Amino acid sequence: MTESSNQSIGSAMLMFAAGVAIGGLLVALNTPKTGPELREDLRRMGRRARDRAEDLGEEAERGWERVKGRAGGAAEAAGREIKED
């Protein structure tokens, strides 16, 4: 994958997560609940959003490490091929 492709995927994932968070917040605010119930729901949603963001960050980091490994392997192979010629 190219760097711009990775950035596009990362941007899309971030936009999706933001959309989910905003949608959840709108649903929570439009649901008839008492103050304490609403606050607990918002706390729970915040924790879930934080956990999901951490998961996405870890997934992106693993993907980046794979890309770096492939690029390094390709560079080494290209270097060996150039030396052989």
TAZIHU-V628699 format. One record per pair of residues at least 24 apart in sequence whose ideal C-beta (glycine too) atoms are under 6 Angstrom apart, sorted by sequence separation. I is the first residue (numbers start at 1). J is the second residue. D is the distance in Angstrom with one decimal. If there is no record, write none. Layout:
BEGIN
I&J&D / I&J&D
END
This chain:
BEGIN
21&49&5.0 / 13&56&5.7
END
